[in-house]
Amino acid sequence: MSYLVTNDDGIESPGLAALIAGLPDGAAFDVVAPHDVMSECSHRVTTKVPLQVHDHDLGFAVVGTPADCTRLAIHQLAKNTRRVVSGVNDGANLGVDVYLSGTVAAAREAVIMGLPAVALSQYRLDGAAVDWKGTAEWVLRTLARLDQEELPALHLWNVNFPDPATVSGSEPEIVFCDVDPSPLPVSYEASEGSYQYRSGRYSQRARRDGMDVAVCFSGSIAVSLIRV
């Protein structure tokens, strides 16, 4: 299995390093990731201007979006790719976040191109630091678990790791669950003809029992099957 590793936090993000560390021992992989942070860019692609690509110690840094990275890798830079793993995002991609997320978009683009894909994100409580070494261990465990599951055509796996402070016991349970359709908390602060978006506290967002937001917030690894 030859993996493509990408993300939306940029090629030098600690989450991408954790993802590489969490790949199976001896796995072949290529890294094609954004040169800069491209969070919340959804599935935007670049078609009107050339994509600049820079060599990096890890692979290729693309001045473009996560979906650009997947497209360019599959068609030009990493043609041996057989599976795409995107992340690990610094922050959750739960519920309706999947429509905004560049991390998920990179995986979705792979599915459109006919390849299996997984998007991985690390939730953290407001202001909490991330134990990326621990995340890498969860990546390895979760990818091994997903290898036992059938991934239907035109679907991807969306994985959200819980904040360690919410985990009871030594290891979080892996729970397969649906994506929560509850809306995000949204408000705007008006100021002299402009409006500044205010997201509210992520940890206080609406949730439905048994769906991915509630599962992750309760200390389990939330795994959702998403159709393209």
KACORSUL-V80295 format. One record per backbone hydrogen bond with DSSP energy under -0.5 kcal/mol. NH is the residue of the N-H (numbers start at 1). CO is the residue of the C=O. If there is no record, write none. Layout:
# KACORSUL-V80295
nh-><NH | NH>
co-><CO | CO>
This chain:
# KACORSUL-V80295
nh-><3 | 3 | 4 | 5 | 5 | 6 | 6 | 11 | 13 | 17 | 18 | 19 | 20 | 21 | 22 | 23 | 27 | 28 | 30 | 32 | 32 | 33 | 34 | 35 | 38 | 41 | 42 | 44 | 47 | 52 | 52 | 54 | 56 | 60 | 61 | 62 | 62 | 63 | 64 | 69 | 70 | 71 | 72 | 73 | 74 | 75 | 76 | 77 | 78 | 81 | 82 | 83 | 84 | 85 | 86 | 87 | 89 | 91 | 91 | 96 | 97 | 98 | 99 | 100 | 101 | 105 | 106 | 107 | 108 | 109 | 110 | 111 | 112 | 113 | 114 | 115 | 116 | 118 | 119 | 120 | 121 | 122 | 122 | 123 | 123 | 128 | 132 | 135 | 136 | 137 | 138 | 139 | 140 | 141 | 142 | 143 | 144 | 145 | 146 | 147 | 148 | 149 | 152 | 155 | 156 | 157 | 158 | 159 | 159 | 160 | 161 | 166 | 167 | 175 | 175 | 177 | 187 | 189 | 190 | 191 | 194 | 196 | 197 | 198 | 202 | 204 | 205 | 206 | 211 | 212 | 214 | 215 | 216 | 217 | 218 | 219 | 220 | 221 | 222 | 222 | 223 | 223 | 224 | 226 | 226 | 228>
co-><1 | 28 | 83 | 3 | 30 | 4 | 85 | 34 | 10 | 13 | 14 | 15 | 16 | 17 | 18 | 20 | 24 | 1 | 3 | 5 | 30 | 60 | 7 | 62 | 8 | 38 | 100 | 41 | 45 | 50 | 63 | 61 | 59 | 31 | 54 | 33 | 60 | 52 | 62 | 65 | 66 | 67 | 68 | 69 | 70 | 71 | 72 | 72 | 73 | 78 | 2 | 2 | 116 | 4 | 118 | 6 | 120 | 89 | 122 | 182 | 94 | 95 | 96 | 97 | 97 | 101 | 102 | 103 | 104 | 105 | 106 | 107 | 108 | 109 | 111 | 110 | 82 | 84 | 157 | 86 | 159 | 89 | 91 | 121 | 161 | 125 | 130 | 131 | 132 | 133 | 134 | 135 | 136 | 137 | 138 | 139 | 140 | 141 | 142 | 143 | 145 | 146 | 150 | 152 | 226 | 117 | 224 | 119 | 157 | 222 | 121 | 163 | 164 | 173 | 221 | 223 | 198 | 196 | 188 | 194 | 191 | 189 | 195 | 187 | 200 | 201 | 202 | 183 | 208 | 178 | 208 | 211 | 212 | 213 | 214 | 216 | 215 | 173 | 160 | 220 | 175 | 221 | 158 | 156 | 224 | 154>
